[in-house]
Amino acid sequence: MNDYDIDYDRYTFEIIDLLEDAGMTDQEEYPELSVACDIAKNTACTDYINGILQEHPWIVNEARQRIKNNPYMPLPKGEELNRLKGPLQLGQINYNLDKACIDPLDFTRGMMILGETGSGKTYFTMKLLNDLLSIPLNQRGFNILIIQVAKRDADFMLHQHPHIRLIEWEHLRRNIFEIEEWDNPEAKLNHAVSIFSASNYLMSMTQPILNECVDLCRKRKKTITFDNLFQAVTIAKGKLDSEGFETKNAAGKLKLRLAEFMKKPQLNTPRGFRIDKFWSKHDIILNAMDETNEYIHNTAITDILISLQRYYETTPVHPTRLRTLIVIDECRALFPVKQNNYDHDADKFMERFVTTRRSAGIGLITVTQEPQSVTSWLTNNAAYFLTFPIAGEALDAVKKFQNLTDEQISYIFKLPEKGTAIVRDRRFPRPYILQVPGDLQVTTITREQTKALMEPIIKEMHRALGIPAQTTQATHRLPKPIDQFPEQQQEHQLIMIGKQIMEYLIEFPFSIYTDVRDKLSLGDQAKKAIQHLQANGLIEIQKIRNKPSGGVNPQFLILTEKAQDFMKIPKKRRIKPSHFKHTFYEHKIIESIRFEALEEPIREFSIRNNPERIDVFAYHQTETGKKGYAYEVTLTTNRSDIIKNVQKCITNFSDYVDILIMVCETPADQKKTEKIIHEAFPEVSLEIHCDLIKNYL
């Protein structure tokens, strides 16, 4: 080989680097180029790639133009990837599908996730949390506290991670004045009084009265609750200045605000969930959206965060590690830009928490669609920014937060509508683009379902506090096995258990045998009770596929029409046993497409004066605009049924349906359905596809 050959090969490898930077070695888009470049890199043989370049000289210019048009080029690669290492994956960052990763300890430096509604910011957050929650807490080494003040996006994780403690606002118990064993009483009460005053925008003249109320409760050995503080206000005012106008005015304001808290059993309680036993030990979802008074839920949340930090400061660990990861969705509700002027700093505690929590090992992820509405001390203390598609005045804030050029900020409009973000990463010298994998199965869960799952845990937590539980008195646990009852009573016990099972199936109709057995804590008695129900014609069992990978199909328990009559189920809530599989698949399709649909998918979609229905209807955004999708569950290959389903979309629903998806159960059914449609509708304006139900499970 002469010098010319060496130089020529060097030039070829420079071209290969150029192609990689431009994404033109992507296996799906340019398979031939991808193979040729791999051969050159792995064998040093450049004949194949040189042949392609000589035959298609436009390739090099196309690559250069791509790089020129993308202000985020070059994408991270090679040794640069070492900067983005860690055990937790964030997403793909180049065309070689290399991934940006992170160490959980990095969350102590702060992460902010931005994006408009439907851009994928919440999905990314849920995927990140799902990956973390999949690691057992004792191996992970830190707990996760998810605070939701606007939406219930994280509730569904209770399905995959039943160890989570989901606390609805009605079930919360937290006394901000309670002194725990680890705490210093004086420091605790000083913080509690200041947090209450700051969170509720009380003038500074009010705080001395509240301090006096606390002292009176302590001296009289009364538990410090809002009830007792309210009763002490008049005496406290008299001790300070009984005649002064300012004191009277401050006392009046304090009474008004205390009266609001007196009506809240969540905070007006002698004892509450403790920092050292609960908030620092469990994975928790706290739902505060049911409290419409933001002063009240801000008081509770501020107390929890500040107390958690103080607890860790009194029990330090070396070396520093992540001890609690806090995730706050729609964070502007807790960290808003303040426009009003007060005679005290209303945000001093939250600001202190955000700016000093790292030394205590507390990580923070905040999510918002309005970064311009968030306080500067929150954004200034975030080392990681992920911006999904966003528009309007938020663009100016994003440009500032992520130090983007005009070209880089404009590129946001070229991003896909969801699932792709621009990242500012303190570990990396320039912003980069992150593609989030769509492999998280987002399911739905109702308040009734979370209540059923959490009820026994909440009751036990409340019982341990010595306060009445706010949950129902229903219990599913049997006192002893059926066989231990006298023979004449066993029939009665089977009937009682059977009724429990039927009540459970009314609430959760798509339940499999093992779910019913475990959720009702029936053990071996479940089998006998279900056999008894079958013998009396009250339950049917069907094996239905409910996982994409196949395997053994689980047994679904189905209430018969006789059982539904007996339990007096309203007709609109009934599921015919003969249509159970069809209905189940409809629900699975809705769960699968809900995250991607522009609006909530509709089951059994119909229009006025038309008796026909579409199994599932949803609007999706496509490259050519908003399109109406019809999903028809096709469990048979009966020619007339298939033609009827297609025909109704072409005629009766033509104003709504642009694309029809025939969802089949098996590949054989899919092929036969495709053949029938092709023969019956050789030329049709409606776009029709055939799919498999496994893709929606």
N, C-alpha and C positions, 0 to 999 in steps of 0.2 A: 504493500500500500504506500503510495507516495504522499507528499505533503498536500497535494491538491485534493486527494481522497479524504484526508483527515479534515481539512478545512470544509470540504463539501458536507461531510457527515456532521461536523459541528454546526453548520448552517441548518442542516435538516433537523437536528435536535432543538435548535432555537425555534424553528417553525413548529415543532411538536409542542414546545412550551407555550407558544402563542396560541395554538389550537386548544390546548387545555385551558388556558386563561379565558378564552372566548366561549368555552363550553361546547366546542365542536367535536369533542371526543365522547360525547354522551352516547351511550350504547343504543338508546331508543331512537334518537334523532339522526345520528350519523354512525350506524353500526360498522360500515366498512372502514371509515376513518378510525374508529375506536380500535378495531382489530389491528389495523396497520400500525398504529402508534404503540400498541401493546407489544407487537412483535419487535419493533425497533428498540423499545426500552428493555425488553427482556432478553433479546438475542444480539443486539447491536447490528442487526441486518436492516438496512434502510431501503433496500430495493423496492419493497412493496409500497411504502409510503411515498417514496420519490416518484414511483410510477403514477400513483394517484395524483400527486401534485402537478406532474407534467401534463397529465391528461385534463386536469381541472384546475388551471392556474387561478381561477376566481376564488378558490377556497381561502387563500392567504389574505386577499383583500377583504373578503367577507369577515374573517376573524378580526382583522384590524378595525373594521368598521364597528363590529360588535363591541369591542373594547372601548372604542371612542365614544359610543353611545351610552355606555354604562359607567356613571361616575364612581361606582364602587369597585371597579377593576383596578388592580388584579384581585381576584378572590383569594382568600387565605389558602395556602398550600405548602407542601414541603416542610421545612423546618419551622415555619411560622405556626404550624399546628401544635407545636409543643407548648405554645403560650396558652392554648385553649384546651388543655387537658383537665380531666377530672373524672370522678366516678359517676356523675349524673349527666345524662345527655340532654342538650337543649334542642338541637335540630341540625339539619344538613346545611353546609356553608359553601359548597362548591359542586362542580359537575362530576367530581369523582366520588360524590356522596360522603365525603369526610364530614365529621360531626364536630360541632363546638360542644364542649362539656364544661362542667363546673364542679368545684368542691363545695359541699354544703356550707363550709365555714365562710365562703365568699358572700353568703347571704347576709352576714353581719355587716357588710359594707353597703347593703341596701340595693334593692332591685325595684324598678318602676316599669310597669307594663301599660302601654298606651294604645288606644285604637278606638275607632268608632264602632257603633253597634253592628254586630255581625261580621267584624273583621277577623275574628279568631283569637282575640286577646284572652277571652275567658277560657276558650278551649285549650290554649297553651298553658294557662295557669292550672287548669284541671289535670292536664296530662302530667305536668311537673309534679303536682301533688300526688297523683296516682302512683307515679314511679317511686316517690318517697314513701308513701304509705304502704307500698308493697313490701318494703323492708321492715321486718319486725322491729318494734320500738326498742327492744333491748339491744339489738344489733346496730340500729341506726344511731343511738346515743343522744337523741333529742326528740322532743315532742313537737307537735304542730298544732297551732291555734288558728283556726279560720274564723274570721269575723265578717259576717254578712249583714249589711245594714240596708240593702236595697233589694237584692234578689236571692233566690235559694239555689243558685247554680251548683253548689257543692253537695247538696243533700243526697244526690244519687250515689255518692261514694259509699254510703252506708250499705248498699248492696254488696259491693266488692270488699269492703273493709268493715265488717260488723263490729270490730273493736272500738270504732269511733264513738265518742260521746257527743251526741247531737242534742244541744240544749236550746229549746225554744225559749223565747222571752218569758212566756208564762211559767216556765219551769225553773228559771234562773233564781238562785238565792245567793245574795251577796250583801253583807253589811259592811259598808265602807269604813265604819268606825270600829269593827271588831279587831281585837288585838290577838294575834296568833302567838304561839309559844316562842317562835324564832325572833319575834319583833321587839323593838324597844317601844314601850307604851307612849312615851312623850313624843318621840319622832313619828310614830304611827298617827297619833291624833292630830299633830300639827299638819301632817300631810293631808289627812282626811278632810280637815276643816278647810285647808287652802284649796284642795281639789274641788270640793263642793262649791266654794265661793267662786272660783275661777270658771268652772264649767257652767255655772248658772248665771254668770255675769252680774254678781252682786257687787255693789259698791264697796270700797275698802272699809267704810264705816260699819258695814254689816259684820265683817269678820270678827271684831272684838266681841260683839254680842254672842255670836255663835261659839266662840271660844269659852265665854262665860257659861253658856248653856252646857257645854261638854263638861266643864269643871263641876257644875252643880250636879249633873248626873253621876259623876264619879264620887263626889262627896256623899251623896245620898245612896250610893251603891245601887244605882239603877242602871240597867242595861242601856247603852247608848243606841237608841233607835230614833227614828224621826218622830214617832209619837211622843216620846219622852222629851226630846229636844223642843218640840212645839210647846209643850206644857211649861218649859223652863224659860221661855222667851221673856215673858212679862217680868219675872223676878230678875232675870239677867239685865234687862233694860233699866230697872229701878236701881240696881247696884251701880250702874255706870253713870246714868244721868237721866233722872226720871222726868225732867221738865224740858230738856233740850229738844228743839224741833228736829235736828238731824238724827238724834238717837231714836225718836219716835218714828221718823220716816224709815230709818234703816230697819227697825224692829218690825214695822209693818211689811216691808218688802221680804224680810226673812220669813215671816209667818206665811205669807202667800206662797213662797217657794217651798217651804217645808210641808205645807198642806198638800201640794201636788205629790210629793214623795210619800206622804202618809197613806195615799191610796194605792201605792204600788207594793204588793207583798214581795215582789222580787228584791226590793232594796230595804223595805221597812220590816226587817226580820231580825231577831236577836242573834242568829247565827247563819252563816252562809258557807258556800263552797270555798275551801281554803286554798291558799297559794301552794303550800308545801305538800298537800295531799291530793290536790286535784289539778289546778291550772298548770303546774309544772310537771305533772306526771302522766297525763293522758293526751291522746290526740282528740281534739275537740272542735266541733263546729258550733259557734254561738250565733244564733239567729236573732237579730235585734230589730228587724224591720217591722215587727208588730207594734213596737213602741213609737207612736207618731210624734211624741214630744222629744225632739233631739237633745234638749238639755238633760233629760233623764237618762237616755241610753248613753250619751257622751259621758255623764258622770260615772256610770257603772264601768264603762270601757276604760276610761282614763284611770280609774282606781285599780282595775285589774292589771293594766300595763305597768303603771308606776310601782305597784306592790310587787309584781313579778320581778321587775328590775331590782328593787330594794332587797328582795329575798336572795337573788343571785349575788348581789354585792355583799351580803352578810355571810354567804357560803361560797366563796370563790374557789375556782379550780385552776390548776396549772398542769400543762399549758392551757391557754384559753381555747375553748372549743364551742361549737354551736350547741346551745342548751335548749332553746325554744325558737322555733320558726313561726313568726306571726304573718298571716296573710290577710290583707284587708281589701275587699272588693269595693269598687265605687268609693274610693278613699276620700274623695272631696267632701263627703258627709262628715268626716272626722277631722280633716285637715284643710278647711276652706281658707281662702284669702279673706281676711277680715278688713272691712271698710270702716267700721265704727270706732270711735275713740272712747276709751274708758280710763278711769283713774287707777287702773291696775292692769297688769299683763294677763289677759284671759287665757293665753295659750302657753304660758311659761312651762307648765308641766309636760304637755305633749311635745313642746320644742325640746325640753331637756331630755325626754325619753328618746326622741329621734336622733339627737346629736350625741348622746352618750351611751346608748344601749349596747354598742359593740363590745365594750370592755366587759359587760356582763354576760356576753355570749348569746345575745338575742338577735336573731335575723329578722329582716322585714322585707316583705314583698307587698307592694301597693299597686292597685289596678284602678285606672280611670279612663273615661272617654273625654274628659275635659281638663287637660293638664294646665290650661291657663287659669283654672279656678282653684288650683291647689297652692298652698302656701309655699313660699320660696325655701324655707328651712327644711322642708321635706324633699324637694327636688334637688337642693344643693347637697344633700347627704345620701344620694343614690349613685353608686358607682356603676350600675348597669341599667341601661335604658333599652327597652324593646318597643319599637313603634310599629304597629300594624297599620294598615290603611286608615288614614284620618284626613279630615278636611276642615275648611273654615279657619277661624281665628286660632284654632289649636296648632296650625302649621307654624305660626310664628314662635309659639312656645317650644315646639319640638325642635325647630331649627336652633334655638338658643340652648336648650338642654343638651342636645347631641352634637353641638358644634358643627352643623352641616353647612355646606356651601349652597348657593342658590340652585346649582345643578342637582346636588344630592337631594335637597328637599323636594324639588320638582319631580324627581324620579319616583316618589311615593305614589304618584298617579299611574305609574306603569306597573306597580306591583299587582299580583293577583288579588282578587277581592277579599280573600281570607287565607290565613295560614302562612303568610310570609311577612317577616318583620325586618326593619332596619335596626341594627344593634350598635349601641355605644358600650364598649367593654373596656374597663380600665386596664385590662391585661394586654390589650391589643392596640397598636399605634393608629389605627384608622377604623372607621365604621365599616361593618360588613352586613351582608344580607343573610338572613336565617330562614330556612324552610322547615316548618314544623310537620313531622310525620302525622298522618291522620289515622293512627292505629289505636286510638282510645275509643272504646265502646261506651258512648254516652247513652245511658238509659234514663227512664223516667221513674220518679218515685213521688207518691202523694203524701200529703200531711198525715192521712190516715195510716199509711204504711209506716212512716217514720214513727208515728205514735205507737203503733203496735210493737215495733222493734225496740223502742226505747222505754216503753212504759214500765217494765219491771225494774230496769236500772234506775229510772227517775224515782220510782217509789222507794227503792232502797236508799238512794242518796238522801231523799227527804226524811226517811225514817231515821237515818243516822244523825240527822241534824235535830231530831226531836220535834219536827214540825209536821203538820198534816200534809199528806201528798195531794196534789191537785189533779191526779189522774183517776181514771175510773177504777172501780173495785173488782173488775173482772179478772179472774185468774185462770190459767190453763193447766196448772200443775195438779196432778191427782195426788190424793193423800197416800194411796197405796195401790199396788197392782190389782187388777181385776180378780186374779186367781185367789187373792187373800180375802175376798169378800165371801160371805156365805153363798151357797149355790143359788138360793132363791133371790139374792140381790144382784147377781152378776148380770142378768138381763137388764136390770134397771141401770147399772153402771155403763153398760154398752150403749144404751140409749142416750145417757147423759154425755158420754164422750162423742157419740155420733152427732149430737146436736152442736157441740163445740166445733167439730170438724166442718159441719155445714155452715155454721156462722162464719168460720174463717174463710171458706170458699166463696161466700157472698162478698166478703171484703176483698179477697185476693183470688179472683176466679182462675187465673192462669198459674195455678200452683201444682207442683209435682209432689209425689208421695213423700219424698224425704224432707221437703220444705215443711209440709204439714206436720209430719212427725216431730221434727226438731223445733219448729217455732212454737208448737203447743206442748213441747216437753212430754210427749206421750211414750217414747221408747217403744218397747215391744208391744204395748197395748194398742198402738196405732193399727197394726195389721188386723187384730181381732175386731176392732171397731169398724174398720173399713169393710171387712168381710161381712159384718152384720148389716151395714148399710147397703152393700151390694145385694145381699139376700132379700132385703126388703124393697129393692128397686129404687133406691134413693141416690145411688152413685154409680157412675160408669167409669171405667178406666181405659184410657187410650194411650198408646205409645206414639209420641210425636217427636220429630226431630226439633231440637231447640238450640243446637250448636252448629256452627259452620263446618267444623272438622268431622262431623258425623259421629261414629262410635255407637255405643248403646243408647237407644232412644229412651228417655225417662218416661215414667208413668205419670200421666196427668189425671188428676181426680176431677170428675165432671159431675155437677149436679144434674140429675134427671129432671124432666118436666114435672114429675110427681113431687120431687123434693122442692122444686121452685114454687109449686103450688102450696105445699105444706108450710114453707118458710115465708109465704106471702111476699115474694119478691116482685116489685113493680115490673110491669111488662117491658118498659124501656130499658131496664137493667138486666133483662134476662138474656141468656145465651142458649140457643137451641143446641142440644147435644150433637145433633146431626151436622151442625154448622160450626162446631167448636174449633176444629182445626183451621177452618177458613178464617174465623174471627181472630184466632190466635196469630195467624200469619199476617192479618191486616194490622194488628197492633205492633208486631215486630217490624213491619215495613215503616210504620209511623215513627217508631223509636229510632230506626236506622237513618231516616231522611230528615228527621226533625231539625238536626243541627245545621243541615245545609239548605233547608227550605227558607224562602223569603218570609213566609207566614206559617202559622201553625197548620200542619197537614190536617185534612178533613177525612174522617172515615165515613163510608156510606154517603158520599157526596150526591146531592140531588138539586134539581132546580124546580121552580114553581110549575105546576100543571104537567109534571112529567113523573110518572111512577118509577121510572128506571133510575138506577143508582150506579155510581162508580165506587169500587171498593175503597180506594184511597186516592185523594186528589191533593196536589200541592203545586205551588208556584216555585220555580227555580230560575236563577239567573244564568243565562248562557252567553256565549260570545256574541250572539245576535240579539240579545235582549231578554226580557222576562217571558218565560214560557210556562204554559200549563201542562202538568204531567198527570196522566191517569195511570194508576197501578191496578191491574186486574189479577187477582189470585186465581191461578188456573190449576185446579187439582185433578182435572180429567182432560182427556184429549177428545172429548165428544165434539165432532165437527160443528154441529149446529150451535152448541154453546159458545164455542170460540168465535164463530162468525157473528153471533148475536152481540158478543162483548165488543168486537171491533166495530160493528155496524152502528151501535148506539153512540160510540164516540165520534164517528164520522158524521152522523146525522143530528141526533138530539143534543149532543154536547159539543158541537163543532165550534161554538163561540168561546169555549173554555179550553178545550184540549188541543194542544199542539203536538204532544208526544205521548204515545201509548206504550206502556211497559207491561207485557204479559209475563207474570211471575209464575214459573213452573216449579214443580217439586223435584223432578229428576232430569238429567241430561237427555234421556230418551224422550220424555214428554216435551222438552224444549225443542228438540229437532222435529218432532211430529207437529207441534204447534206452528213452528216456522213454516213447515211445508204446507199446512192447511191455509195459513194466511197468504202465502205466496201464490197458491193456486186460486184462492177465492178473491184476492184483491191484487191482481197483477199490476194495476196502475191506480194509486191512491195518493192524495196529497198529504194525508196524515203520516207522520213519521212513526213507525212501529218497530219495537225491539222486543226480543224475548230474553228473559233473565231467569236466574235460579234463586229459589228462596234462601239457599245457604248464604247468599251474598247480603242478606238482611238480618241474619241471626247473630 
